[in-house]
Amino acid sequence: MEWQVHGLTIVNSSRKTIYREKKVNSGAMIEHHNCPEDFTIILPTLNEGQNIQLMLESLTSLYPSAKILVIDDSSTDGTQAKVKEYARLHRQVSLIERERKDRGLTASVMEGILFSETPYFVVLDADFQHPPEAIKDIVSALKKGNDVVIGVRKNKRKLSFTRKISSWGAHSLASLYLRVRRKKRSRDTMSGFFGGRTEFCKRIVIENYDKFERRGFKILFDILKFSPHWTRISEIEFEFGERRGGSSKLDAKVVLSIMRQCGIFGKGLAAATSFFLLNMLGRFLAAFILGILTTIVFLTMTGQPWHTLGIFPTVISFLLAVGYVVVANEFFAERRKKGGLLKGIQIMFTAFSGYLINLGLFYIIASELPDLQLVPMFIGFGLSAIYDTVGCNIDAG
């Protein structure tokens, strides 16, 4: 059975639920009636076709009385079709198809909370990194009177190096912000595996609807940020698993998302970071300035007065050399295959080609400079090349 509610397509094999809308502040409360289930499992998905059926089978087997709400962000790999087929035979499974223009993990979970019709809910990923078996521990802790229960990863060895760095950086930013705001914190704000008392969290979403970072990745941070000081929070530990199939949608950009969630200062910092690290022109300017300043610092450390350096030829050399590296990195980022030896070879080729060209330019344009002054310039350019390479690869995801 399919029907439309607020522009969302709902698919459910069970009877049609009665919806009543009540405006509260900037959001809309959707109240549901006649629902006997104890808790709702919110499953946000984006191209999880390889995992979704196995996940649904696991959840319906473990929790036959729970409601399962799949919130799909316009998948293109058949995820929706598999959920619809499964929902026809399993009354507890529902699907919300979200509009592509409003994509975002946070936005998906927000919709899931608003559409939940049970006293409690639990949010987990569909890739089995969050173990379905641990849901019962979260629900049990909620029934003891907690408003929010957060899953804390026992180990993060299964995370890639980039995701480890991203998770650590994002968690540190979030914890610092929550500490400054005197809000409740968690040991693992970035786990993404948590549950809540539906009435409590629905109220937070409604009252702060326009303040949530809808395109962000960590709605838990927003919930903690907008929660009152008396919020009752508990944690459970779980074994972080390996992704069964598909690829992760999270990367180093999650740190930028967390920055945007940290007030006006955070939004400004995120905008500056995005420009100088992810934008091609911004990376060029930052790499150029970094190279020049590093050269001056190393010249001073070696006792060489930087003002004796041929400023004009040096600037021209850096402009040309850094420009080469930026363009080359952009070229390879658009054409490379993700991961593997090829990616590493391309990055090494780009960096070392830039080194050689820069060294040649120094000798041609600034041939009157002593060799000792070439060393600081070589180091300065090396740092600028590394900076651009890192930024370009973060941008490429």
Contacts in CASP RR format, 6 or more apart in sequence:
PFRMAT RR
TARGET T0000
AUTHOR 0000-0000-0000
METHOD contacts of the structure
MODEL  1
MEWQVHGLTIVNSSRKTIYREKKVNSGAMIEHHNCPEDFTIILPTLNEGQ
NIQLMLESLTSLYPSAKILVIDDSSTDGTQAKVKEYARLHRQVSLIERER
KDRGLTASVMEGILFSETPYFVVLDADFQHPPEAIKDIVSALKKGNDVVI
GVRKNKRKLSFTRKISSWGAHSLASLYLRVRRKKRSRDTMSGFFGGRTEF
CKRIVIENYDKFERRGFKILFDILKFSPHWTRISEIEFEFGERRGGSSKL
DAKVVLSIMRQCGIFGKGLAAATSFFLLNMLGRFLAAFILGILTTIVFLT
MTGQPWHTLGIFPTVISFLLAVGYVVVANEFFAERRKKGGLLKGIQIMFT
AFSGYLINLGLFYIIASELPDLQLVPMFIGFGLSAIYDTVGCNIDAG
1 11 0 8 1.000
1 12 0 8 1.000
1 13 0 8 1.000
1 14 0 8 1.000
1 16 0 8 1.000
2 9 0 8 1.000
2 10 0 8 1.000
2 11 0 8 1.000
3 9 0 8 1.000
3 10 0 8 1.000
3 16 0 8 1.000
4 10 0 8 1.000
5 19 0 8 1.000
5 30 0 8 1.000
6 21 0 8 1.000
6 28 0 8 1.000
6 30 0 8 1.000
7 99 0 8 1.000
8 96 0 8 1.000
8 97 0 8 1.000
8 98 0 8 1.000
8 111 0 8 1.000
9 95 0 8 1.000
9 96 0 8 1.000
9 97 0 8 1.000
10 94 0 8 1.000
10 95 0 8 1.000
10 96 0 8 1.000
11 83 0 8 1.000
11 84 0 8 1.000
11 87 0 8 1.000
11 94 0 8 1.000
11 95 0 8 1.000
11 97 0 8 1.000
12 87 0 8 1.000
12 91 0 8 1.000
12 93 0 8 1.000
12 94 0 8 1.000
12 95 0 8 1.000
13 87 0 8 1.000
13 88 0 8 1.000
13 89 0 8 1.000
13 90 0 8 1.000
13 91 0 8 1.000
13 93 0 8 1.000
14 91 0 8 1.000
14 92 0 8 1.000
17 32 0 8 1.000
17 33 0 8 1.000
17 34 0 8 1.000
17 35 0 8 1.000
17 117 0 8 1.000
18 32 0 8 1.000
18 33 0 8 1.000
18 34 0 8 1.000
19 30 0 8 1.000
19 31 0 8 1.000
19 32 0 8 1.000
20 30 0 8 1.000
20 31 0 8 1.000
20 33 0 8 1.000
21 28 0 8 1.000
21 29 0 8 1.000
21 30 0 8 1.000
21 31 0 8 1.000
22 28 0 8 1.000
22 29 0 8 1.000
22 31 0 8 1.000
23 29 0 8 1.000
24 206 0 8 1.000
24 207 0 8 1.000
25 206 0 8 1.000
25 207 0 8 1.000
25 209 0 8 1.000
26 206 0 8 1.000
26 207 0 8 1.000
26 209 0 8 1.000
26 210 0 8 1.000
27 205 0 8 1.000
27 206 0 8 1.000
27 207 0 8 1.000
27 209 0 8 1.000
27 210 0 8 1.000
28 114 0 8 1.000
28 206 0 8 1.000
29 114 0 8 1.000
29 202 0 8 1.000
29 206 0 8 1.000
30 114 0 8 1.000
30 115 0 8 1.000
32 115 0 8 1.000
32 117 0 8 1.000
33 117 0 8 1.000
35 67 0 8 1.000
35 117 0 8 1.000
35 118 0 8 1.000
37 65 0 8 1.000
37 66 0 8 1.000
37 67 0 8 1.000
37 92 0 8 1.000
37 117 0 8 1.000
37 118 0 8 1.000
38 65 0 8 1.000
38 66 0 8 1.000
38 118 0 8 1.000
38 119 0 8 1.000
38 120 0 8 1.000
38 139 0 8 1.000
39 63 0 8 1.000
39 66 0 8 1.000
39 67 0 8 1.000
39 118 0 8 1.000
39 119 0 8 1.000
39 120 0 8 1.000
39 121 0 8 1.000
39 122 0 8 1.000
39 139 0 8 1.000
39 142 0 8 1.000
40 66 0 8 1.000
40 67 0 8 1.000
40 68 0 8 1.000
40 69 0 8 1.000
40 112 0 8 1.000
40 116 0 8 1.000
40 117 0 8 1.000
40 118 0 8 1.000
40 120 0 8 1.000
40 121 0 8 1.000
40 122 0 8 1.000
40 198 0 8 1.000
41 59 0 8 1.000
41 63 0 8 1.000
41 66 0 8 1.000
41 67 0 8 1.000
41 68 0 8 1.000
41 69 0 8 1.000
41 121 0 8 1.000
41 122 0 8 1.000
41 124 0 8 1.000
41 135 0 8 1.000
42 69 0 8 1.000
42 71 0 8 1.000
42 109 0 8 1.000
42 112 0 8 1.000
42 113 0 8 1.000
42 116 0 8 1.000
42 121 0 8 1.000
42 122 0 8 1.000
42 123 0 8 1.000
42 124 0 8 1.000
43 55 0 8 1.000
43 59 0 8 1.000
43 68 0 8 1.000
43 69 0 8 1.000
43 70 0 8 1.000
43 71 0 8 1.000
43 124 0 8 1.000
43 125 0 8 1.000
43 126 0 8 1.000
44 71 0 8 1.000
44 72 0 8 1.000
44 73 0 8 1.000
44 105 0 8 1.000
44 108 0 8 1.000
44 109 0 8 1.000
44 123 0 8 1.000
44 125 0 8 1.000
44 126 0 8 1.000
45 52 0 8 1.000
45 70 0 8 1.000
45 71 0 8 1.000
45 72 0 8 1.000
45 73 0 8 1.000
45 75 0 8 1.000
45 79 0 8 1.000
45 83 0 8 1.000
45 126 0 8 1.000
46 72 0 8 1.000
46 73 0 8 1.000
46 74 0 8 1.000
46 75 0 8 1.000
46 79 0 8 1.000
46 103 0 8 1.000
46 105 0 8 1.000
46 249 0 8 1.000
47 75 0 8 1.000
47 76 0 8 1.000
47 77 0 8 1.000
47 79 0 8 1.000
47 246 0 8 1.000
48 55 0 8 1.000
48 75 0 8 1.000
48 77 0 8 1.000
48 79 0 8 1.000
48 126 0 8 1.000
48 127 0 8 1.000
48 246 0 8 1.000
49 75 0 8 1.000
49 77 0 8 1.000
49 78 0 8 1.000
49 79 0 8 1.000
49 82 0 8 1.000
49 246 0 8 1.000
50 77 0 8 1.000
50 244 0 8 1.000
50 245 0 8 1.000
50 246 0 8 1.000
51 126 0 8 1.000
51 127 0 8 1.000
51 128 0 8 1.000
51 243 0 8 1.000
51 244 0 8 1.000
51 245 0 8 1.000
51 246 0 8 1.000
52 70 0 8 1.000
52 79 0 8 1.000
52 82 0 8 1.000
52 83 0 8 1.000
52 126 0 8 1.000
53 82 0 8 1.000
53 86 0 8 1.000
54 128 0 8 1.000
54 244 0 8 1.000
55 126 0 8 1.000
55 127 0 8 1.000
55 128 0 8 1.000
55 132 0 8 1.000
56 68 0 8 1.000
56 70 0 8 1.000
56 83 0 8 1.000
56 86 0 8 1.000
56 90 0 8 1.000
56 93 0 8 1.000
58 132 0 8 1.000
59 66 0 8 1.000
59 68 0 8 1.000
59 132 0 8 1.000
59 135 0 8 1.000
60 68 0 8 1.000
60 90 0 8 1.000
60 92 0 8 1.000
60 93 0 8 1.000
62 132 0 8 1.000
62 133 0 8 1.000
62 135 0 8 1.000
62 136 0 8 1.000
63 135 0 8 1.000
63 136 0 8 1.000
64 92 0 8 1.000
65 92 0 8 1.000
66 92 0 8 1.000
66 118 0 8 1.000
67 92 0 8 1.000
67 94 0 8 1.000
67 116 0 8 1.000
67 117 0 8 1.000
67 118 0 8 1.000
68 90 0 8 1.000
68 92 0 8 1.000
68 93 0 8 1.000
68 94 0 8 1.000
69 94 0 8 1.000
69 96 0 8 1.000
69 112 0 8 1.000
69 115 0 8 1.000
69 116 0 8 1.000
70 83 0 8 1.000
70 93 0 8 1.000
70 94 0 8 1.000
70 95 0 8 1.000
70 96 0 8 1.000
70 126 0 8 1.000
71 96 0 8 1.000
71 98 0 8 1.000
71 108 0 8 1.000
71 109 0 8 1.000
71 111 0 8 1.000
71 112 0 8 1.000
72 79 0 8 1.000
72 80 0 8 1.000
72 83 0 8 1.000
72 95 0 8 1.000
72 96 0 8 1.000
72 97 0 8 1.000
72 98 0 8 1.000
72 108 0 8 1.000
73 98 0 8 1.000
73 100 0 8 1.000
73 103 0 8 1.000
73 104 0 8 1.000
73 105 0 8 1.000
73 108 0 8 1.000
74 97 0 8 1.000
74 98 0 8 1.000
74 99 0 8 1.000
74 100 0 8 1.000
74 103 0 8 1.000
80 95 0 8 1.000
80 97 0 8 1.000
83 93 0 8 1.000
83 95 0 8 1.000
84 95 0 8 1.000
86 93 0 8 1.000
87 93 0 8 1.000
87 94 0 8 1.000
87 95 0 8 1.000
96 111 0 8 1.000
96 112 0 8 1.000
96 115 0 8 1.000
98 107 0 8 1.000
98 108 0 8 1.000
98 111 0 8 1.000
102 214 0 8 1.000
103 215 0 8 1.000
104 214 0 8 1.000
104 215 0 8 1.000
104 216 0 8 1.000
104 217 0 8 1.000
105 216 0 8 1.000
105 217 0 8 1.000
105 218 0 8 1.000
105 219 0 8 1.000
105 249 0 8 1.000
106 212 0 8 1.000
106 213 0 8 1.000
106 214 0 8 1.000
106 215 0 8 1.000
106 216 0 8 1.000
106 217 0 8 1.000
106 218 0 8 1.000
106 219 0 8 1.000
106 222 0 8 1.000
107 212 0 8 1.000
107 214 0 8 1.000
107 215 0 8 1.000
107 216 0 8 1.000
109 123 0 8 1.000
109 219 0 8 1.000
110 205 0 8 1.000
110 209 0 8 1.000
110 212 0 8 1.000
110 214 0 8 1.000
110 219 0 8 1.000
112 121 0 8 1.000
113 121 0 8 1.000
113 198 0 8 1.000
113 201 0 8 1.000
113 202 0 8 1.000
113 205 0 8 1.000
114 202 0 8 1.000
114 205 0 8 1.000
114 206 0 8 1.000
116 198 0 8 1.000
116 202 0 8 1.000
118 198 0 8 1.000
119 197 0 8 1.000
119 198 0 8 1.000
119 199 0 8 1.000
120 139 0 8 1.000
120 142 0 8 1.000
120 143 0 8 1.000
120 195 0 8 1.000
120 196 0 8 1.000
120 197 0 8 1.000
120 198 0 8 1.000
121 195 0 8 1.000
121 196 0 8 1.000
121 198 0 8 1.000
121 201 0 8 1.000
122 135 0 8 1.000
122 138 0 8 1.000
122 139 0 8 1.000
122 194 0 8 1.000
122 195 0 8 1.000
122 196 0 8 1.000
123 192 0 8 1.000
123 193 0 8 1.000
123 194 0 8 1.000
123 195 0 8 1.000
123 219 0 8 1.000
124 130 0 8 1.000
124 132 0 8 1.000
124 135 0 8 1.000
124 192 0 8 1.000
124 193 0 8 1.000
125 192 0 8 1.000
125 193 0 8 1.000
127 243 0 8 1.000
127 244 0 8 1.000
127 245 0 8 1.000
127 246 0 8 1.000
127 248 0 8 1.000
128 241 0 8 1.000
128 242 0 8 1.000
128 243 0 8 1.000
128 244 0 8 1.000
129 158 0 8 1.000
129 240 0 8 1.000
129 241 0 8 1.000
129 242 0 8 1.000
129 243 0 8 1.000
130 191 0 8 1.000
130 192 0 8 1.000
130 193 0 8 1.000
130 238 0 8 1.000
130 240 0 8 1.000
130 241 0 8 1.000
131 238 0 8 1.000
131 239 0 8 1.000
131 241 0 8 1.000
134 151 0 8 1.000
134 193 0 8 1.000
134 236 0 8 1.000
134 238 0 8 1.000
137 236 0 8 1.000
137 238 0 8 1.000
138 149 0 8 1.000
138 151 0 8 1.000
138 193 0 8 1.000
138 194 0 8 1.000
138 195 0 8 1.000
138 236 0 8 1.000
139 195 0 8 1.000
141 149 0 8 1.000
141 234 0 8 1.000
141 236 0 8 1.000
142 149 0 8 1.000
142 195 0 8 1.000
142 196 0 8 1.000
142 197 0 8 1.000
144 234 0 8 1.000
145 197 0 8 1.000
145 232 0 8 1.000
146 196 0 8 1.000
146 197 0 8 1.000
146 232 0 8 1.000
146 233 0 8 1.000
146 234 0 8 1.000
147 196 0 8 1.000
147 197 0 8 1.000
147 200 0 8 1.000
147 201 0 8 1.000
147 227 0 8 1.000
147 231 0 8 1.000
147 232 0 8 1.000
147 233 0 8 1.000
148 184 0 8 1.000
148 194 0 8 1.000
148 195 0 8 1.000
148 196 0 8 1.000
148 197 0 8 1.000
148 200 0 8 1.000
148 201 0 8 1.000
148 220 0 8 1.000
148 223 0 8 1.000
148 224 0 8 1.000
148 227 0 8 1.000
148 231 0 8 1.000
148 232 0 8 1.000
148 233 0 8 1.000
148 234 0 8 1.000
149 194 0 8 1.000
149 195 0 8 1.000
149 196 0 8 1.000
149 233 0 8 1.000
149 234 0 8 1.000
149 235 0 8 1.000
149 236 0 8 1.000
150 186 0 8 1.000
150 188 0 8 1.000
150 189 0 8 1.000
150 191 0 8 1.000
150 193 0 8 1.000
150 194 0 8 1.000
150 195 0 8 1.000
150 220 0 8 1.000
150 233 0 8 1.000
150 234 0 8 1.000
150 235 0 8 1.000
150 236 0 8 1.000
151 188 0 8 1.000
151 191 0 8 1.000
151 192 0 8 1.000
151 193 0 8 1.000
151 194 0 8 1.000
151 235 0 8 1.000
151 236 0 8 1.000
151 237 0 8 1.000
151 238 0 8 1.000
152 186 0 8 1.000
152 187 0 8 1.000
152 188 0 8 1.000
152 191 0 8 1.000
152 235 0 8 1.000
152 236 0 8 1.000
152 237 0 8 1.000
152 238 0 8 1.000
153 188 0 8 1.000
153 191 0 8 1.000
153 237 0 8 1.000
153 238 0 8 1.000
153 240 0 8 1.000
154 237 0 8 1.000
154 238 0 8 1.000
154 239 0 8 1.000
154 240 0 8 1.000
155 239 0 8 1.000
155 240 0 8 1.000
156 164 0 8 1.000
156 167 0 8 1.000
156 240 0 8 1.000
158 240 0 8 1.000
158 241 0 8 1.000
158 242 0 8 1.000
159 167 0 8 1.000
159 240 0 8 1.000
160 248 0 8 1.000
162 251 0 8 1.000
162 252 0 8 1.000
163 248 0 8 1.000
163 250 0 8 1.000
163 251 0 8 1.000
165 252 0 8 1.000
166 250 0 8 1.000
166 251 0 8 1.000
166 252 0 8 1.000
166 253 0 8 1.000
166 254 0 8 1.000
166 255 0 8 1.000
167 190 0 8 1.000
167 254 0 8 1.000
169 255 0 8 1.000
169 258 0 8 1.000
170 189 0 8 1.000
170 190 0 8 1.000
170 218 0 8 1.000
170 254 0 8 1.000
170 255 0 8 1.000
170 257 0 8 1.000
170 258 0 8 1.000
171 188 0 8 1.000
171 189 0 8 1.000
171 190 0 8 1.000
173 255 0 8 1.000
173 258 0 8 1.000
173 259 0 8 1.000
173 262 0 8 1.000
174 189 0 8 1.000
174 190 0 8 1.000
174 218 0 8 1.000
174 221 0 8 1.000
174 224 0 8 1.000
174 258 0 8 1.000
174 261 0 8 1.000
174 262 0 8 1.000
175 185 0 8 1.000
175 189 0 8 1.000
177 225 0 8 1.000
177 261 0 8 1.000
177 262 0 8 1.000
177 263 0 8 1.000
178 184 0 8 1.000
178 185 0 8 1.000
178 189 0 8 1.000
178 221 0 8 1.000
178 224 0 8 1.000
178 225 0 8 1.000
179 185 0 8 1.000
181 225 0 8 1.000
182 229 0 8 1.000
183 224 0 8 1.000
183 225 0 8 1.000
183 227 0 8 1.000
183 229 0 8 1.000
184 224 0 8 1.000
184 227 0 8 1.000
184 229 0 8 1.000
184 231 0 8 1.000
184 233 0 8 1.000
185 224 0 8 1.000
186 220 0 8 1.000
186 224 0 8 1.000
186 233 0 8 1.000
186 235 0 8 1.000
187 235 0 8 1.000
188 235 0 8 1.000
189 218 0 8 1.000
189 220 0 8 1.000
189 221 0 8 1.000
189 224 0 8 1.000
190 218 0 8 1.000
190 221 0 8 1.000
190 254 0 8 1.000
191 220 0 8 1.000
192 218 0 8 1.000
192 220 0 8 1.000
193 238 0 8 1.000
194 220 0 8 1.000
200 231 0 8 1.000
201 223 0 8 1.000
204 223 0 8 1.000
204 226 0 8 1.000
204 227 0 8 1.000
205 212 0 8 1.000
205 223 0 8 1.000
207 226 0 8 1.000
208 222 0 8 1.000
208 226 0 8 1.000
211 222 0 8 1.000
211 226 0 8 1.000
212 219 0 8 1.000
212 222 0 8 1.000
213 222 0 8 1.000
213 257 0 8 1.000
213 260 0 8 1.000
213 261 0 8 1.000
215 257 0 8 1.000
216 254 0 8 1.000
216 257 0 8 1.000
216 260 0 8 1.000
216 261 0 8 1.000
217 250 0 8 1.000
217 254 0 8 1.000
217 257 0 8 1.000
218 254 0 8 1.000
218 257 0 8 1.000
218 258 0 8 1.000
218 261 0 8 1.000
221 258 0 8 1.000
221 261 0 8 1.000
222 261 0 8 1.000
224 231 0 8 1.000
224 233 0 8 1.000
225 261 0 8 1.000
251 394 0 8 1.000
251 397 0 8 1.000
252 394 0 8 1.000
252 397 0 8 1.000
253 278 0 8 1.000
253 394 0 8 1.000
253 397 0 8 1.000
256 270 0 8 1.000
256 273 0 8 1.000
256 274 0 8 1.000
256 278 0 8 1.000
257 270 0 8 1.000
259 266 0 8 1.000
259 267 0 8 1.000
259 268 0 8 1.000
259 269 0 8 1.000
259 270 0 8 1.000
259 273 0 8 1.000
260 266 0 8 1.000
260 267 0 8 1.000
260 270 0 8 1.000
262 269 0 8 1.000
275 282 0 8 1.000
276 282 0 8 1.000
276 283 0 8 1.000
276 285 0 8 1.000
276 286 0 8 1.000
277 283 0 8 1.000
277 286 0 8 1.000
277 391 0 8 1.000
277 394 0 8 1.000
277 395 0 8 1.000
278 391 0 8 1.000
278 394 0 8 1.000
278 395 0 8 1.000
280 326 0 8 1.000
280 330 0 8 1.000
283 326 0 8 1.000
283 387 0 8 1.000
283 388 0 8 1.000
283 391 0 8 1.000
283 392 0 8 1.000
284 322 0 8 1.000
284 323 0 8 1.000
284 326 0 8 1.000
284 388 0 8 1.000
286 387 0 8 1.000
287 322 0 8 1.000
287 325 0 8 1.000
287 326 0 8 1.000
287 384 0 8 1.000
287 385 0 8 1.000
287 387 0 8 1.000
287 388 0 8 1.000
288 318 0 8 1.000
288 319 0 8 1.000
288 322 0 8 1.000
288 384 0 8 1.000
290 380 0 8 1.000
290 383 0 8 1.000
290 384 0 8 1.000
290 387 0 8 1.000
291 318 0 8 1.000
291 322 0 8 1.000
291 380 0 8 1.000
291 381 0 8 1.000
291 382 0 8 1.000
291 383 0 8 1.000
291 384 0 8 1.000
292 314 0 8 1.000
292 315 0 8 1.000
292 318 0 8 1.000
292 380 0 8 1.000
294 376 0 8 1.000
294 379 0 8 1.000
294 380 0 8 1.000
294 383 0 8 1.000
294 384 0 8 1.000
295 306 0 8 1.000
295 309 0 8 1.000
295 314 0 8 1.000
295 376 0 8 1.000
295 377 0 8 1.000
295 379 0 8 1.000
295 380 0 8 1.000
295 381 0 8 1.000
296 306 0 8 1.000
296 376 0 8 1.000
297 376 0 8 1.000
298 375 0 8 1.000
298 376 0 8 1.000
298 379 0 8 1.000
298 380 0 8 1.000
299 305 0 8 1.000
299 306 0 8 1.000
299 309 0 8 1.000
299 373 0 8 1.000
299 376 0 8 1.000
300 306 0 8 1.000
301 376 0 8 1.000
302 372 0 8 1.000
302 375 0 8 1.000
302 376 0 8 1.000
304 372 0 8 1.000
304 373 0 8 1.000
304 376 0 8 1.000
309 369 0 8 1.000
309 373 0 8 1.000
310 366 0 8 1.000
310 369 0 8 1.000
313 365 0 8 1.000
313 366 0 8 1.000
314 362 0 8 1.000
314 366 0 8 1.000
314 377 0 8 1.000
316 361 0 8 1.000
316 365 0 8 1.000
317 358 0 8 1.000
317 361 0 8 1.000
317 362 0 8 1.000
317 365 0 8 1.000
317 366 0 8 1.000
317 377 0 8 1.000
318 358 0 8 1.000
318 381 0 8 1.000
318 384 0 8 1.000
320 357 0 8 1.000
320 361 0 8 1.000
321 354 0 8 1.000
321 357 0 8 1.000
321 358 0 8 1.000
321 361 0 8 1.000
321 381 0 8 1.000
322 381 0 8 1.000
322 384 0 8 1.000
322 385 0 8 1.000
322 388 0 8 1.000
324 353 0 8 1.000
324 354 0 8 1.000
324 357 0 8 1.000
325 350 0 8 1.000
325 351 0 8 1.000
325 354 0 8 1.000
325 384 0 8 1.000
325 385 0 8 1.000
325 388 0 8 1.000
325 389 0 8 1.000
326 388 0 8 1.000
326 392 0 8 1.000
328 350 0 8 1.000
328 353 0 8 1.000
328 354 0 8 1.000
329 347 0 8 1.000
329 350 0 8 1.000
329 388 0 8 1.000
329 389 0 8 1.000
329 392 0 8 1.000
329 393 0 8 1.000
330 392 0 8 1.000
332 346 0 8 1.000
332 347 0 8 1.000
332 350 0 8 1.000
333 392 0 8 1.000
333 393 0 8 1.000
333 395 0 8 1.000
333 396 0 8 1.000
334 396 0 8 1.000
336 342 0 8 1.000
336 343 0 8 1.000
336 346 0 8 1.000
336 396 0 8 1.000
337 343 0 8 1.000
347 389 0 8 1.000
347 393 0 8 1.000
350 385 0 8 1.000
350 389 0 8 1.000
351 382 0 8 1.000
351 385 0 8 1.000
351 386 0 8 1.000
351 389 0 8 1.000
354 381 0 8 1.000
354 385 0 8 1.000
355 378 0 8 1.000
355 381 0 8 1.000
355 382 0 8 1.000
355 385 0 8 1.000
358 377 0 8 1.000
358 378 0 8 1.000
358 381 0 8 1.000
359 374 0 8 1.000
359 378 0 8 1.000
362 369 0 8 1.000
362 374 0 8 1.000
362 377 0 8 1.000
362 378 0 8 1.000
363 374 0 8 1.000
END
